Amino acid sequence: MAGLSAMLLAPAAEVASSAPPRTVRSAHRLSGPLSGNISSTAPMTEARGQAGRPLRVLVVDDNVEHVVTTRLLLQHAGFEVSIALRGREVFAQMGKFKPDALLLDIGLPEMTGYEIAKELRIAHPDLLIVAITAYGTQVDKLLASMAGFDHHLTKPYDPNALLALLERRDGELNVSGRGDWI
């Protein structure tokens, strides 16, 4: 199992193609933390972040299955994805990967998502920070808002809602401010 986990957590290989983007209809059935159907008729092009590069998303969760599933979902949607499994790994990834968006669990080893969001909100005021967590009470959502999260998705959540948030962010990279809460 350790070999399989290492393979699934390894960075995905880059694939270059000179073929033009095409519009396809795709539907996927996911099980586990992201259960549900995902449908799309959007062009299969990369989501664009700053300077025309793919939108970079850092996924932080100590649940390996959730991290792998989310990474696959986001890569399929055209995002560039990096992962971290522990709280302190986030800060190293921020310097190396330079994400446009952060998907952050609240219940992490070493540091809570609240602590991480507070620190990152000060250093990176334009970073989109989304809580993806099992902590879903009104108090949890209030604490997330006070810590600096822009959005709050409670597990299990709708993958289309997550993709919509990231696609919206793609068009608003230079606009700072607070988002709505799901």
Phi, psi and omega per residue, in radians:
M1 nan -0.595 3.138
A2 -1.079 -0.671 3.106
G3 -1.125 -0.723 3.121
L4 -1.144 -0.761 3.116
S5 -1.065 -0.748 3.135
A6 -1.092 -0.709 3.137
M7 -1.149 -0.764 -3.105
L8 -1.213 -0.533 -3.117
L9 -1.525 -0.215 3.139
A10 -1.141 2.609 3.110
P11 -1.038 2.518 3.131
A12 -1.256 2.549 3.094
A13 -1.208 2.543 3.106
E14 -1.470 2.411 3.138
V15 -2.161 2.186 3.125
A16 -1.812 2.500 3.133
S17 -2.488 2.431 3.090
S18 -1.710 0.003 3.141
A19 -1.234 2.488 3.109
P20 -1.197 2.673 3.098
P21 -1.098 2.599 3.135
R22 -2.274 2.692 3.093
T23 -1.601 2.259 3.128
V24 -2.342 2.769 2.993
R25 -1.850 2.149 3.139
S26 -2.274 2.581 3.058
A27 -2.398 2.380 -3.089
H28 -2.285 2.511 3.057
R29 -1.961 2.074 3.134
L30 -1.914 2.579 3.038
S31 -2.158 2.886 -3.125
G32 1.645 -2.556 -3.042
P33 -1.024 -0.545 3.117
L34 -1.943 1.287 -3.115
S35 -1.594 2.542 3.123
G36 2.413 -3.138 3.123
N37 -1.789 2.498 3.079
I38 -2.150 2.180 3.120
S39 -2.163 2.532 3.141
S40 -2.660 2.460 2.973
T41 -2.119 0.262 -3.116
A42 -1.307 2.680 3.066
P43 -1.015 2.487 -3.126
M44 -1.454 1.154 3.097
T45 -1.971 2.853 3.137
E46 -1.298 2.502 2.998
A47 -1.190 2.412 -3.050
R48 -1.831 2.330 3.059
G49 -1.842 -2.581 -3.131
Q50 -1.134 2.508 3.084
A51 1.001 0.539 3.035
G52 1.337 0.065 3.119
R53 -1.482 2.837 3.090
P54 -1.021 2.523 3.084
L55 -1.061 2.249 -3.107
R56 -1.685 2.228 -3.104
V57 -2.195 2.210 3.057
L58 -1.758 2.141 -3.141
V59 -1.825 2.153 -3.086
V60 -2.182 2.013 3.123
D61 -2.842 2.527 3.096
D62 -1.476 -0.068 3.099
N63 -1.568 1.850 -3.057
V64 -1.042 -0.719 -3.138
E65 -1.075 -0.735 3.128
H66 -1.126 -0.771 -3.137
V67 -1.067 -0.812 -3.111
V68 -1.146 -0.789 -3.141
T69 -1.090 -0.774 -3.140
T70 -1.140 -0.735 3.113
R71 -1.043 -0.784 3.136
L72 -1.089 -0.773 3.099
L73 -0.999 -0.864 -3.073
L74 -1.223 -0.670 3.089
Q75 -1.125 -0.691 3.098
H76 -1.071 -0.574 3.136
A77 -1.425 -0.053 3.069
G78 1.732 0.152 3.135
F79 -1.540 2.654 2.992
E80 -1.574 2.250 -2.961
V81 -2.230 2.407 2.978
S82 -2.238 2.780 -3.065
I83 -2.280 2.737 2.998
A84 -2.511 2.475 -3.097
L85 -1.846 -0.205 -3.104
R86 -2.311 2.708 -3.068
G87 -0.977 -0.813 -3.062
R88 -1.238 -0.377 3.116
E89 -1.117 -0.423 -3.096
V90 -1.011 -0.769 -3.041
F91 -1.182 -0.654 3.057
A92 -1.151 -0.718 3.136
Q93 -1.159 -0.598 3.129
M94 -1.049 -0.704 3.138
G95 -1.294 -0.675 -3.092
K96 -1.434 -0.831 -2.983
F97 -1.565 -0.528 -3.133
K98 0.909 1.133 -3.084
P99 -1.245 2.715 3.009
D100 -1.582 -0.423 -3.104
A101 -2.500 2.606 -3.136
L102 -2.227 2.148 3.036
L103 -1.791 1.962 -2.885
L104 -2.213 2.143 3.002
D105 -1.264 2.688 3.126
I106 -1.589 -0.715 -3.099
G107 -1.564 1.489 -3.111
L108 -2.022 2.711 3.000
P109 -1.221 2.686 3.066
E110 1.358 -0.923 -3.140
M111 -2.505 2.576 3.074
T112 -1.413 2.795 3.044
G113 -1.048 -0.575 3.097
Y114 -1.064 -0.810 -3.138
E115 -1.103 -0.739 -3.139
I116 -1.125 -0.799 -3.124
A117 -1.075 -0.727 3.126
K118 -1.013 -0.819 -3.128
E119 -1.169 -0.771 -3.095
L120 -1.232 -0.583 -3.138
R121 -1.070 -0.645 3.123
I122 -1.218 -0.840 -3.076
A123 -1.337 -0.489 -3.060
H124 -2.346 1.285 -3.033
P125 -1.103 -0.398 -3.120
D126 -1.659 -0.024 3.134
L127 -1.201 2.290 3.037
L128 -1.358 2.104 3.140
I129 -2.068 2.062 -3.099
V130 -2.038 2.172 3.027
A131 -1.383 2.216 2.989
I132 -2.177 1.824 -2.875
T133 -2.676 2.812 3.013
A134 -1.476 -0.154 3.127
Y135 -1.389 1.711 -2.975
G136 -2.146 0.237 3.121
T137 -1.313 2.937 3.087
Q138 -1.079 -0.629 3.100
V139 -1.130 -0.756 3.106
D140 -1.035 -0.735 -3.137
K141 -1.170 -0.668 3.089
L142 -1.132 -0.797 3.110
L143 -1.064 -0.675 3.112
A144 -1.128 -0.755 3.116
S145 -1.077 -0.777 3.135
M146 -1.138 -0.515 3.139
A147 -1.372 -0.287 3.102
G148 2.002 0.123 3.068
F149 -1.202 2.526 3.088
D150 -1.530 -0.595 -3.094
H151 -2.494 2.819 -3.140
H152 -2.393 2.052 3.060
L153 -1.989 2.222 -3.135
T154 -1.673 2.284 3.113
K155 -1.230 2.485 -0.209
P156 -1.287 2.513 -3.064
Y157 -2.123 2.928 3.141
D158 -1.414 2.041 -3.141
P159 -1.031 -0.548 3.112
N160 -1.150 -0.586 3.084
A161 -1.130 -0.732 3.102
L162 -1.104 -0.835 3.135
L163 -1.067 -0.668 3.119
A164 -1.109 -0.728 3.096
L165 -1.052 -0.793 -3.110
L166 -1.209 -0.664 3.104
E167 -1.165 -0.662 3.085
R168 -1.121 -0.730 3.121
R169 -1.075 -0.634 3.137
D170 -0.976 -0.639 3.139
G171 -1.519 -0.119 -3.046
E172 -2.151 0.443 -3.004
L173 -1.002 -0.553 -3.087
N174 -1.697 0.180 3.138
V175 -1.918 2.130 3.091
S176 -1.676 2.833 3.126
G177 2.515 3.066 -3.105
R178 -1.625 2.582 3.127
G179 -1.702 -3.119 3.052
D180 -1.498 2.977 -3.058
W181 -1.998 2.308 3.133
I182 -1.823 nan nan
